[in-house]
Amino acid sequence: MKQFFFSQASSSLPRRDFIKTGLITGALAMTGTVSSCSNNSNPPQNPAATIPGFRLDELSLAELQQKIVQGEYTAQNLVELYKQRIAEIDKSGANLNAVIELNPNALSIAAKLDAERQQGKSRSPLHGIPVLLKDNIDTADAMLTTAGSLALAQNRAQKDAFLVRKLRDAGVIILGKTNLSEWANFRSTRSTSGWSGRGGQTRNPYILDRNPCGSSSGSAVAVSANLCAAAVGTETDGSIVCPSHINGIVGIKPTLGLISRSGIIPIAHSQDTAGPMARTVYDAALLLSVLAGQDPADNATLNKQHPGKLDYTHFLDEKGLHGARIGIARNMFGFHDRVDKVIEEAIYVLKHNGAVIIDPANIETAGQFNETEFTVLLYEFKVDLNRYLAQAGAGVSRRTLQDLIAFNEENQATEMPFFNQDIFIMAQEKGDLKKPEYLQALQNNHTLARKKGIDAVMNQYHLDALIAPSGAPAWLTDHVNGDHYMGGSSTTPAVAGYPNITVPAGFVFGLPVGLSFMGRAWSEPVLLRIAFAFEQATKSRKPPLFLKYAEI
C-alpha cells in the first residue's frame, strides 16, 4: 500500500509563519520559497481552464456538519455538489482525473441519512459527510476494487473492508473511489506515480504538468481540489505522506495496527496501513477517530497497546508546542536547498511558539535498511497478494501473482504502455515467509528502524517528536523515464511501523512542501497536538490554482 520509492537520496537500489502574522509569508518570499503563483490574491496568468467558483471550497468537516445541522444543506445536497464539482474540474476543465469511479448509490444513501437526522438521530460528527476511498479498499456495493489494474476489472468485493464498515456505521457516505499508482506503485522500478491501467494519469492541481506523487494520488488530489470533504489513502512507505505533502494537505500514516488492514489489497503486512487525508489537522484527526479500531480479522489491531476507541480531536491544542521537545533529523535534509529553507523557517516557528529544539537529533540508522526493506516487501507481497486474490469474489479470474504477470504480458498495450513489471517478477521468484533471507531482513529492519533508530534518538534526547522535510516539490510527470523522486523522510517510520504526520509548511515555486512529525509507536495523540499547534501558527495551506505550468 503505497508508495515505495527507489530514491537516489535514500537508497542504493536503482530507483526508487513567523507565528500568526504576514511576516512568515514575507520571510518565505524573501528566501525564494514562495513564488507569486502561490499567492491567491494575484490572479494566475496561465490557468488550465476557467475554473468556476465552488461554494464548498475549503469548508472543514465541522463547518459542513454545522451547515447540515442548521438546515443550509442536506447530505443529498453535499453529494450533488461534490458530484458537480468532479464533473467540472476532474472529468473536464482542469481534467485532474483523481476520481476513478463514483458510487451510483451515494444519493440514496444520503437520503436515508437525511431521514435519520430528521428523526433526531446523528451517528457521529461525520453523519452525512461524503468521503472518497482509494481504489484498493474493498466496498461491498456497486463499485469495483481494482488497485487500478484491468486484471481486477470485475472485482466486486463480497464484504466491506473493516474500515469501510466503521465509516458506514458513523454515517459517512462513500462518494466513490480514487485513482492510484497501479498496484500501489509496486509493479515497476520505473513507474510513474498517479498512473494506472484502469484510471490513467492523475494530475497535480497546483501545476497540472507536475506529478501528484503516490500511491494515494487520487485521494490527495481530490482532497486538495475540494472534490470531497476528506479521503482515505493507504501506505507501505510514503504513499500517504508523499502525495499529501505534494498536494498541500494533511496526511496521517498511523502506527501499524491502529487501523485494520482487512479488506485492503496488500503489499506487505509488516508495513501496510490505511490513513486519513484531509485539508486540516482537525479534519484528519476526526477521520482517524472513526477509522481506528480493533478488528478480530487483523492481529496487528489486537496489540495490547492499541488505545481502543479515542476521539483524537481532544488532543488538539493551539498551545501544544509549549515545552514540546522536538528533534531535528538533520540527516534527512539536503536533497533540495529551497525545501531546506522552508523547513528552517518552520523550525523558527516551532521554537518561537515554545518548543524546545534539539538540533541535530539524527536517526543514525536511516538509510541502512533500504535493501532489506525491499527484500521484505518482495516476500510479503507475493504471499499477501496471493492470499487476497484467493479469497476475492467470483468476478476475479486471476488468482495468483503469476496469473497477474501473465495477464500483463497478454495486455501490454493497456497495462504496460509506459513501464513494465520487474517488481512483480522479482516478487514471484521469492519463496515463503520461512526463508532465512526474509526472516533476517525483517529482523534487521525492525532493529535498525525501531530500537536503534527512532526509539534510540527519542530516548537519548527525551523527545516528544522528530521532524524532517516530507519530501521535494512535485516533479514533472514523465512517462518516458518514470518518477524523478529526489528524497524524503517516510522510510524510517514506515519500516518501523511508527506514526508519521505531514502538515503543509510552505511553497517552492508555487508547489507545496510539507513538514513531517514522527514519533514512537502509538504516539498519535502527542504528534497531533504538536502538528495542530504548528498548523495554527502558520496556516500554510493554500488551495490550488490549476496552473498549466510553473511561473518561475
C-alpha positions in Angstrom: 0.0 0.0 0.0 1.7 2.5 -1.1 4.4 4.4 -2.4 7.7 2.5 -2.5 10.4 4.7 -3.9 13.8 3.6 -5.0 15.3 7.0 -4.5 18.8 8.1 -5.1 18.6 10.2 -1.9 17.8 7.3 0.4 18.6 4.0 -1.3 21.3 2.2 -3.1 18.8 0.4 -5.3 18.5 1.6 -8.9 15.4 3.7 -8.3 13.2 4.1 -6.5 4.7 31.7 9.7 6.6 33.7 12.0 3.6 32.9 14.1 0.1 34.1 13.0 1.2 37.2 11.0 2.0 38.1 7.5 5.7 38.1 8.5 6.1 34.4 7.6 4.9 34.9 4.1 7.2 37.8 3.6 10.1 35.8 5.0 9.4 32.9 2.7 9.1 35.2 -0.3 12.5 36.8 0.6 14.1 33.3 0.5 12.5 32.5 -2.8 10.5 29.6 -1.4 7.1 31.1 -2.2 6.5 32.2 -5.8 3.9 34.7 -7.0 1.7 31.9 -8.2 1.2 30.6 -4.7 -0.5 33.8 -3.6 -4.2 33.6 -4.3 -4.6 37.4 -4.2 -2.8 37.6 -7.6 -4.8 36.1 -10.4 -2.9 33.3 -12.2 -1.7 34.1 -15.6 -1.7 30.5 -17.0 -4.7 28.7 -15.7 -5.5 25.4 -17.5 -9.2 26.5 -17.9 -11.7 28.8 -16.4 -12.4 27.1 -13.0 -15.8 28.0 -11.7 -16.2 29.0 -8.1 -17.4 26.3 -5.6 -19.5 27.1 -2.6 -17.9 24.2 -0.6 -14.3 25.3 -1.2 -12.1 24.7 1.9 -15.0 24.0 4.2 -13.9 21.9 7.1 -15.8 18.7 8.3 -17.1 20.7 11.3 -18.3 23.5 9.1 -20.1 21.1 6.7 -21.7 19.4 9.7 -22.8 22.7 11.1 -24.4 23.7 7.8 -26.3 20.4 7.7 -27.5 20.9 11.3 -28.6 24.5 10.6 -30.5 23.3 7.6 -28.5 25.1 5.0 -27.6 21.8 3.3 -28.6 18.2 3.4 -26.4 15.2 2.9 -28.0 14.9 -0.5 -27.1 18.5 -1.4 -23.4 17.7 -0.5 -23.4 14.6 -2.7 -24.9 16.6 -5.6 -22.5 19.5 -5.2 -19.4 17.3 -5.0 -20.5 15.3 -8.0 -21.0 18.5 -9.9 -17.5 19.7 -8.9 -16.0 16.4 -10.0 -17.7 16.8 -13.4 -16.5 20.3 -13.7 -12.8 20.0 -12.9 -12.0 16.3 -12.6 -13.6 15.0 -15.7 -13.4 18.3 -17.7 -11.9 21.7 -17.0 -8.5 21.0 -15.3 -9.0 17.3 -16.0 -7.5 16.2 -12.7 -8.5 12.6 -13.2 -8.4 11.9 -9.5 -11.8 10.0 -9.2 -11.8 6.6 -10.8 -15.4 5.7 -10.0 -18.5 7.3 -8.4 -20.8 5.4 -6.1 -24.1 5.1 -8.0 -25.9 4.7 -4.7 -24.5 7.7 -3.0 -27.6 9.8 -3.3 -29.9 7.1 -2.0 -27.6 6.5 1.0 -27.6 10.3 1.6 -31.4 10.3 1.6 -31.5 7.6 4.2 -29.1 9.5 6.4 -31.1 12.7 6.0 -34.2 10.8 7.1 -32.3 9.6 10.2 -31.4 13.2 11.0 -35.0 14.3 10.6 -35.9 11.7 13.2 -33.3 13.2 15.6 -30.6 10.6 15.0 -27.0 11.6 14.3 -24.5 8.7 14.2 -21.3 10.8 14.6 -19.8 14.2 13.7 -19.4 12.7 10.2 -23.1 11.9 9.7 -23.9 12.7 6.1 -20.4 13.7 5.0 -19.1 12.4 1.6 -15.7 10.8 1.6 -13.6 9.2 -1.1 -11.7 5.9 -0.8 -8.6 4.8 -2.6 -9.3 2.1 -5.1 -7.6 -0.7 -3.2 -10.2 -0.7 -0.4 -13.0 -3.2 -0.6 -16.6 -2.0 -0.7 -19.4 -4.5 -0.9 -21.6 -2.4 -3.2 -21.9 -1.5 -6.8 -18.3 -0.2 -7.0 -15.2 -2.2 -8.0 -11.9 -2.6 -6.1 -9.1 -2.9 -8.6 -5.9 -1.4 -7.4 -6.0 0.4 -10.8 -5.4 -2.8 -12.7 -7.6 -4.1 -15.5 -6.9 -7.6 -14.2 -9.3 -6.8 -11.4 -11.9 -5.0 -13.6 -14.6 -7.3 -12.4 -13.6 -7.4 -8.7 -16.8 -6.7 -6.7 -15.9 -7.3 -3.1 -18.0 -9.8 -1.1 -17.9 -7.7 2.0 -16.8 -4.2 3.2 -13.3 -3.7 4.5 -13.4 -3.3 8.3 -12.6 0.4 8.0 -15.5 0.8 5.5 -17.9 -0.7 7.9 -16.7 1.7 10.5 -17.2 4.6 8.1 -20.7 3.5 7.2 -21.6 3.0 10.9 -20.5 6.6 11.5 -22.9 7.8 8.8 -20.2 8.6 6.3 -21.2 8.5 2.6 -18.8 6.6 0.4 -18.9 9.0 -2.6 -16.6 7.0 -4.8 -13.1 5.6 -5.4 -9.9 7.4 -6.3 -7.2 6.6 -8.8 -3.8 5.5 -7.6 -0.4 4.4 -8.8 -1.3 0.9 -10.1 -0.8 -1.9 -7.6 0.1 0.9 -5.1 3.3 1.6 -7.1 4.8 -1.9 -6.6 4.9 -3.1 -10.1 8.0 -1.5 -11.6 11.1 0.4 -10.6 10.5 2.8 -13.4 6.8 3.6 -12.7 5.0 6.9 -13.0 3.1 7.8 -9.8 -0.6 8.5 -10.3 -0.9 6.3 -13.3 -3.0 3.1 -13.6 -4.1 0.9 -16.4 -7.7 1.4 -15.3 -7.6 5.1 -14.3 -5.0 6.7 -16.5 -2.9 9.6 -15.2 -3.9 11.8 -12.2 -2.6 15.4 -12.4 -1.3 17.7 -9.7 -3.9 20.5 -9.1 -1.3 23.2 -8.3 0.6 22.8 -11.6 -1.0 20.3 -13.9 2.1 19.1 -15.7 3.5 18.1 -12.3 3.2 14.7 -10.7 0.8 14.1 -7.7 3.1 11.5 -6.2 1.6 8.3 -5.0 0.4 5.8 -4.5 -2.6 7.5 -2.9 -2.5 10.1 -5.7 -6.2 10.4 -6.4 -7.1 10.7 -2.7 -4.7 13.6 -2.1 -5.6 15.4 -5.3 -9.4 15.0 -4.6 -9.0 16.5 -1.1 -6.7 19.3 -2.2 -9.0 20.3 -5.1 -12.1 20.1 -2.9 -13.7 17.2 -4.7 -14.7 15.7 -1.4 -14.7 16.5 2.3 -11.9 14.1 3.1 -10.4 10.8 1.8 -8.8 7.6 2.9 -5.4 6.5 1.5 -3.0 3.7 2.2 0.7 3.5 2.7 3.6 1.0 2.8 6.3 3.6 2.5 5.4 7.2 1.6 2.1 6.6 -0.1 0.1 8.8 2.2 2.9 11.2 3.2 4.3 11.9 -0.2 1.0 12.7 -2.1 -0.3 14.7 0.9 2.7 16.9 1.1 3.0 17.4 -2.6 -0.7 18.3 -2.9 -0.7 20.6 0.1 -2.8 18.7 2.6 -2.5 16.8 5.9 -1.8 13.1 5.8 -1.6 10.7 8.7 0.3 7.4 8.4 -0.6 5.8 11.7 1.1 3.2 13.9 0.8 -0.2 12.3 -2.3 -1.8 13.7 -4.2 1.3 14.7 -6.4 0.9 11.6 -7.4 -2.5 10.3 -5.9 -3.7 7.0 -8.5 -6.5 6.4 -10.3 -5.9 3.1 -7.4 -3.9 1.6 -5.4 -5.1 -1.4 -2.0 -5.6 0.2 1.7 -5.0 -0.5 3.2 -6.1 2.8 1.7 -6.8 6.2 4.7 -5.6 8.2 4.3 -2.1 6.8 0.8 -1.6 5.3 -1.7 0.7 6.8 -4.6 2.9 5.8 -4.8 6.5 7.0 -6.8 9.8 6.8 -6.1 12.5 4.2 -7.7 16.0 4.8 -7.2 19.7 4.4 -6.6 20.3 8.1 -5.2 18.5 11.1 -8.5 18.7 12.9 -10.3 17.0 9.9 -7.6 14.3 9.7 -7.9 13.7 13.5 -11.7 13.5 13.3 -11.5 11.0 10.4 -8.8 9.0 12.3 -11.2 8.7 15.3 -13.6 6.8 13.1 -11.1 4.7 11.2 -9.1 3.4 14.2 -10.3 0.3 15.8 -9.7 -3.3 16.8 -10.6 -6.0 14.2 -10.6 -9.7 15.0 -9.5 -10.4 11.4 -6.3 -8.3 11.8 -4.0 -9.4 14.5 -2.0 -6.2 14.4 -5.0 -4.3 15.7 -5.2 -6.7 18.7 -1.9 -5.4 20.1 -2.3 -4.8 23.9 -1.0 -1.2 23.4 -3.9 -0.4 21.0 -5.7 2.6 22.6 -9.1 1.4 21.5 -11.8 4.0 20.8 -10.5 7.6 21.1 -11.6 11.0 19.9 -8.3 12.3 18.6 -9.7 15.8 18.3 -9.5 16.0 22.1 -5.7 16.1 21.9 -5.5 19.2 19.6 -4.2 22.3 21.4 -3.2 25.6 19.8 -0.6 25.9 22.6 0.6 22.4 22.1 4.2 23.4 21.2 4.9 24.9 24.6 7.5 22.7 26.2 7.4 20.1 23.5 10.8 18.6 22.9 11.3 18.3 19.2 14.4 16.8 17.5 15.6 17.8 14.1 16.6 14.8 12.0 19.3 16.7 10.0 20.4 13.6 8.1 17.1 13.7 6.3 17.7 17.2 4.9 19.9 18.2 2.0 18.1 16.8 -1.1 16.7 20.3 -2.1 18.1 23.6 -0.9 14.8 25.5 -1.1 12.9 22.8 0.8 15.6 23.2 3.5 14.8 26.9 3.7 11.1 26.2 4.1 11.9 23.8 6.9 14.3 26.2 8.6 11.5 28.8 8.8 9.2 26.1 10.2 11.8 25.3 12.9 11.8 29.1 13.8 8.0 28.9 14.2 8.3 25.8 16.4 10.8 27.5 18.6 9.0 30.8 18.7 5.9 29.1 19.9 7.6 27.4 22.9 9.1 24.2 21.6 12.4 23.0 22.9 14.5 22.3 19.8 17.2 19.6 19.9 19.4 20.1 16.8 20.6 17.8 15.5 18.8 14.7 16.6 19.7 12.4 13.8 18.2 8.9 13.2 21.7 7.4 12.8 20.5 4.2 11.2 18.5 5.9 8.4 19.4 4.5 5.0 20.9 1.3 6.4 17.9 -0.9 5.8 16.7 0.2 2.3 17.8 -3.0 0.6 16.4 -5.2 3.4 13.1 -3.3 3.3 12.8 -4.1 -0.4 13.6 -7.8 0.3 10.8 -7.9 2.9 8.3 -6.3 0.7 9.0 -8.7 -2.2 8.5 -11.7 0.0 5.4 -10.4 1.7 3.8 -9.0 -1.5 3.8 -12.4 -3.1 2.3 -14.2 -0.1 -0.2 -11.5 1.0 -1.4 -10.7 -2.5 -1.9 -14.4 -3.3 -4.0 -14.7 -0.1 -6.1 -11.7 -1.1 -6.7 -13.0 -4.7 -7.6 -16.5 -3.5 -10.4 -15.0 -1.4 -11.7 -12.5 -3.9 -15.1 -12.6 -5.5 -16.3 -14.7 -8.4 -15.5 -12.0 -10.9 -11.8 -12.3 -10.3 -10.3 -14.8 -12.7 -6.6 -14.1 -11.8 -5.9 -15.8 -8.5 -2.1 -15.6 -8.1 0.7 -13.2 -8.7 1.9 -15.4 -11.6 -1.6 -15.0 -13.1 -1.2 -11.3 -13.0 2.2 -11.4 -14.6 0.6 -13.4 -17.4 -2.3 -11.0 -17.7 0.0 -8.0 -18.0 2.0 -9.8 -20.8 -1.2 -10.6 -22.6 -2.4 -7.0 -22.3 0.8 -5.0 -22.8 -0.8 -2.2 -24.8 -3.2 -1.2 -22.0 -1.3 -2.4 -18.9 2.3 -1.8 -19.8 2.4 1.1 -22.3 5.0 3.1 -20.2 6.7 0.7 -17.7 6.9 -3.0 -17.2 6.6 -5.3 -14.2 10.1 -6.1 -13.0 9.0 -5.9 -9.3 6.2 -8.4 -10.0 8.8 -10.8 -11.5 11.2 -10.3 -8.6 8.5 -11.0 -6.1 7.3 -14.1 -7.9 10.8 -15.5 -7.6 10.7 -15.3 -3.8 9.8 -18.2 -1.6 7.6 -18.4 1.6 8.0 -16.5 4.8 10.1 -19.2 6.4 13.1 -18.4 4.3 16.2 -17.2 6.3 16.7 -14.3 3.8 13.2 -13.0 4.7 13.4 -13.6 8.4 16.9 -12.0 8.7 15.8 -9.0 6.6 12.7 -8.4 8.8 14.7 -8.6 12.0 17.2 -6.2 10.6 14.5 -3.7 9.6 12.9 -3.7 13.0 16.1 -3.5 14.9 17.5 -0.6 12.8 14.3 1.4 12.4 12.9 0.9 15.9 15.4 0.0 18.6 18.5 1.6 17.1 16.5 4.1 15.0 13.6 6.2 16.2 13.4 4.8 19.7 17.2 5.3 20.3 17.2 9.0 19.3 14.0 9.8 21.1 15.2 8.1 24.3 18.6 9.8 24.1 17.1 13.3 23.9 13.8 12.6 25.7 11.9 13.8 22.7 8.2 14.2 22.0 8.6 14.2 18.3 11.1 14.2 15.4 10.7 16.4 12.4 12.1 16.4 8.8 11.1 17.5 5.4 8.3 15.4 4.0 9.9 15.5 0.5 10.7 17.6 -2.5 8.3 19.7 -4.6 6.4 17.9 -7.3 8.4 16.8 -10.3 7.3 16.9 -14.0 5.2 13.8 -14.9 7.3 11.8 -17.2 6.1 8.6 -18.8 9.3 8.1 -20.7 11.7 8.0 -17.7 9.3 7.5 -14.8 9.4 9.3 -11.4 12.1 11.8 -10.5 11.9 11.4 -6.8 14.6 13.5 -5.0 14.2 12.5 -1.4 12.1 12.4 1.7 11.7 11.1 5.3 9.0 8.5 5.1 11.1 5.3 5.1 12.2 5.0 8.7 8.7 5.4 10.3 7.3 3.2 7.6 9.7 0.4 8.2 9.3 0.8 12.0 5.6 0.8 11.7 5.5 4.1 13.7 3.3 7.2 13.1 4.1 10.0 10.6 2.0 13.1 10.1 2.7 15.6 7.3 1.4 19.2 7.5 1.7 21.9 4.9 4.8 24.1 5.7 5.2 26.4 2.6 5.8 26.6 -1.1 8.6 26.3 -3.5 7.9 28.0 -6.9 4.1 27.6 -6.2 4.4 23.9 -5.3 3.5 22.8 -1.7 6.1 21.4 0.7 5.2 19.5 3.9 6.8 19.0 7.3 6.7 15.5 8.8 6.2 14.9 12.5 7.3 11.4 13.5 7.3 9.6 16.9 7.2 6.4 18.8 4.6 3.7 18.3 1.0 4.7 19.4 2.1 8.4 19.9 -0.6 9.8 17.6 -2.1 12.0 20.5 1.3 13.7 21.1 2.1 14.1 17.4 -1.4 15.5 16.6 -1.1 18.0 19.5 2.2 19.3 18.1 1.2 19.2 14.4 -2.0 21.1 15.2 -0.2 23.8 17.0 2.3 24.2 14.2 -0.6 24.3 11.6 -2.4 27.0 13.6 0.7 29.1 13.9 1.5 29.0 10.2 -1.8 28.4 8.2 0.4 27.4 5.2 -2.4 25.6 3.4 -3.5 27.4 0.2 -5.9 25.9 -2.3 -4.6 25.0 -5.8 -4.7 27.4 -8.8 -4.8 24.7 -11.5 -1.9 26.2 -13.5 -0.7 24.7 -16.7 3.0 25.2 -16.0 5.2 26.7 -13.3 5.6 30.5 -13.2 9.3 30.9 -12.4 
